[in-house]
């Protein structure tokens, strides 16, 4: 057959013998833990692989922004407390 008369390729259908793999979503605690350790730049390889399989990107971004804001506000509160009580 020539290139112009060849029928379009169709993707193979999954066989009933192979179970569909469903991605399990990570809990909020797992996302917070992953973001917390990423602030320090420390993460075990196995845990990182599990995180990439279960954590969705928008969850990481949302938790990261919230945790960064909490960190900044806690630093501001600490500095204002120290400077207010200074002799």
C-alpha positions in Angstrom: 0.0 0.0 0.0 1.2 3.5 -0.6 1.3 6.2 2.0 -1.8 7.9 0.7 -4.0 4.8 0.7 -3.0 3.4 4.1 -5.8 3.6 6.7 -5.1 5.8 9.8 -3.5 4.0 12.7 -5.8 3.4 15.7 -4.5 3.1 19.2 -4.7 -0.4 20.6 -7.6 -1.0 23.0 -6.7 -2.1 26.5 -7.2 -5.8 27.1 -9.6 -6.8 29.8 -6.8 -8.9 31.4 -4.8 -5.7 32.3 -6.4 -3.8 35.2 -6.5 -0.1 34.8 -4.1 1.7 37.2 -5.8 4.4 39.1 -3.7 7.1 40.6 -4.3 7.5 44.3 -4.4 11.1 45.4 -2.3 12.3 48.2 -3.8 13.5 51.5 -3.3 17.1 52.7 -0.9 15.9 55.3 1.3 14.3 52.7 1.3 17.4 50.5 2.2 19.6 53.5 5.0 17.2 54.5 6.4 17.2 50.9 6.3 21.0 50.7 7.8 21.4 54.2 10.8 19.1 53.4 11.2 20.8 50.0 11.7 24.2 51.8 14.8 22.6 53.3 15.8 20.9 50.0 15.8 17.5 51.6 13.8 14.6 50.4 14.4 10.9 50.2 14.4 9.3 46.7 11.7 6.8 47.4 9.5 9.4 49.1 10.0 11.8 46.2 9.0 9.1 43.7 5.9 8.4 45.7 5.1 12.1 45.8 5.4 12.6 42.1 3.0 9.7 41.6 0.3 10.9 44.0 0.6 14.7 44.5 -0.9 16.9 41.9 0.9 20.1 40.9 -1.8 22.5 41.8 -1.9 21.1 45.3 1.8 21.7 45.7 1.5 25.3 44.4 -1.4 26.1 46.7 0.2 24.6 49.8 3.5 26.1 49.0 2.0 29.6 48.7 0.1 29.2 52.0 3.2 27.9 53.8 5.4 30.6 52.5 2.9 33.3 53.6 2.7 31.7 57.0 6.5 31.7 57.2 6.7 35.4 56.2 4.0 36.5 58.6 5.6 34.5 61.5 8.9 36.3 60.8 7.2 39.6 60.8 5.4 38.8 64.1 8.7 37.6 65.7 10.6 40.8 64.6 7.8 43.1 65.8 7.7 41.2 69.1 11.4 41.5 69.6 11.6 45.2 68.7 8.6 46.1 70.8 10.1 44.5 73.9 13.6 45.8 73.4 15.1 48.0 76.2 
